[in-house]
Amino acid sequence: MVAMRAPIRADRAICTIVISMDVMDVSGEHHNGLTYDVFKTRLDPAGNVVVDSPPEREQIGNTVKKTDVAMAGDGKSDTSKKEAECGSCYGAKPPASGCCNTCQEIEEAYGRQGWAFTKLDHMEQCVREGYAEKMKAREKEGCNIHGKLTVNKVAGNFHFAPGRSFDQAATHVHDISALLSRQFDFSHTIHHLSFGPMVKGIKNPLDWLEVQVPSDRTFPLLLKVVGTEYTYLNGTTVITNQFAVTEHHRDVSGPGGQGHAALPGVFFNFDMAAMRVIQSETQKPLIQLLTSLCAVVGGVATVAGLVDAGLYRAGRALERKAAVGKLA
């Protein structure tokens, strides 16, 4: 297992509502809409943290909080509240509670059925919570996503993409039916991405990378991860990873610029190399330092002696020529 850390900032994607983060690998393990060890913070159009918006450990793409539901119910009569205790799932299979009391629960029920989550204005819970109004109010916001993930040591990917994700017929699907008319700008800044603990001398190529992604384009990154064993002078050994990266853009807009021919988003595709790099810190012993110093001094003395002998012989030759009158 490998632990990854990834603080990523998207300034123009409405990720506070519609962005989902998923992890999957070739072993068949899928994690959709992560809810653990991943945090997000809302950002205004200028990139500043929205006031009263601390990092929240919740599903990326969550539509409503329990406090919102409670506030939406304020002022209603006890009879109305009682009638709303068991909301309809509108044909979808209800959760274990048997009721869909929030817009999110309806969305999750539709996801389990593999249905498109549309016609929100006909769903009482979504109307009551102001889902459509929230999307409109936050459509110019961005967010900061940070956290850590644990993945298997096999090829896989994690990605940020619009729409709620679910598995259907062994296929990973994102429901963007309600978002087809939107254009998504996934320009972002990667503050830091690492596979394992940081060690001295190893630089991560994606740290502080600013990416401008044109509208309706996907941004896949191919990461080649190599295991690394680093041993310090004090004998402490750290097992970590370093990686190389290849990136490119791909246009996913539909015919005539309408809709999407593929899923827009930011995709981190990683592959684990079947090798390990071993690095160790070493220090020369004092005797080796003295030996090297003596060798340098001896070399300098030898060269100086050769130069002196050459100059002496040249001088003597000139003196002999001058004594017999052969010096021009």
Disulfide bonds with the S-S distance in Angstrom:
Cys15-Cys143 1.78
Cys86-Cys99 1.98
Cys89-Cys100 1.87
Cys103-Cys126 1.98
